[in-house]
Amino acid sequence: MDIKILGKGCPKCKALERNTEEALKELGISTNIEKVQDIDKIMEYDIMFTPALVVNGKVKISGKVATKDEIKKIIQEYIL
């Protein structure tokens, strides 16, 4: 599973990363989370706002900090 957090490292980006880590831990999934902070690479995903959560190349959330439970639901779509 390929997971990326898009953002420049602001508090909201860090919160999304933390919630994602907690969701993965609760689901028993071990995978790396790539932090994408380069603005040119972020723009490749055609998003207007950060932070954003990208799972397997698809933007799943943009412009808000998703809760741990929201992230778990997204991840479960890929493991069922």
C-alpha positions as CSV (number, residue, x, y, z in Angstrom):
1,M,0.0,0.0,0.0
2,D,1.4,3.4,-1.0
3,I,0.4,6.3,1.3
4,K,1.4,9.9,0.9
5,I,0.7,13.0,2.9
6,L,0.9,16.1,0.8
7,G,1.8,19.4,2.5
8,K,4.5,21.8,3.5
9,G,4.7,20.5,7.1
10,C,2.1,22.8,8.7
11,P,0.4,21.7,11.9
12,K,-2.6,20.4,9.9
13,C,-0.2,18.3,7.8
14,K,1.4,16.8,10.9
15,A,-2.0,16.1,12.4
16,L,-3.1,14.2,9.3
17,E,0.2,12.2,9.3
18,R,-0.4,11.4,13.0
19,N,-4.0,10.3,12.4
20,T,-2.9,8.2,9.5
21,E,-0.2,6.5,11.5
22,E,-2.7,5.7,14.3
23,A,-5.3,4.4,11.8
24,L,-2.7,2.1,10.2
25,K,-1.5,0.9,13.7
26,E,-5.1,0.1,14.7
27,L,-5.7,-1.8,11.5
28,G,-2.4,-3.8,12.0
29,I,-1.0,-2.5,8.7
30,S,2.7,-1.8,8.5
31,T,3.6,0.5,5.6
32,N,5.7,3.6,5.1
33,I,4.0,7.0,4.9
34,E,5.8,9.3,2.4
35,K,5.7,13.0,3.2
36,V,5.6,15.1,0.0
37,Q,6.6,18.7,0.8
38,D,7.9,19.8,-2.6
39,I,5.4,22.2,-4.1
40,D,6.0,21.0,-7.6
41,K,5.3,17.4,-6.7
42,I,2.2,18.4,-4.7
43,M,0.9,20.2,-7.8
44,E,1.1,17.0,-9.8
45,Y,-1.8,15.7,-7.8
46,D,-4.1,18.6,-9.0
47,I,-5.2,19.6,-5.5
48,M,-6.2,23.1,-4.4
49,F,-5.6,22.8,-0.6
50,T,-3.3,20.8,1.7
51,P,-3.0,18.7,3.6
52,A,-4.0,15.8,1.4
53,L,-4.0,12.1,1.8
54,V,-3.1,10.0,-1.2
55,V,-3.6,6.2,-1.2
56,N,-2.2,4.1,-4.1
57,G,-1.9,7.2,-6.3
58,K,-5.5,8.5,-5.7
59,V,-6.2,11.7,-3.7
60,K,-8.7,10.6,-1.1
61,I,-8.8,13.7,1.1
62,S,-7.7,17.3,0.5
63,G,-7.9,20.5,2.4
64,K,-8.8,19.0,5.8
65,V,-7.5,16.9,8.6
66,A,-9.3,13.6,8.4
67,T,-10.1,11.8,11.6
68,K,-8.5,8.5,12.4
69,D,-11.8,6.7,11.8
70,E,-12.3,8.4,8.4
71,I,-8.8,7.3,7.4
72,K,-9.5,3.8,8.6
73,K,-12.5,3.6,6.3
74,I,-10.5,4.8,3.4
75,I,-7.7,2.3,4.0
76,Q,-10.2,-0.6,4.5
77,E,-11.4,0.0,0.9
78,Y,-8.0,-1.2,-0.2
79,I,-7.6,-4.2,2.0
80,L,-11.0,-5.9,1.6
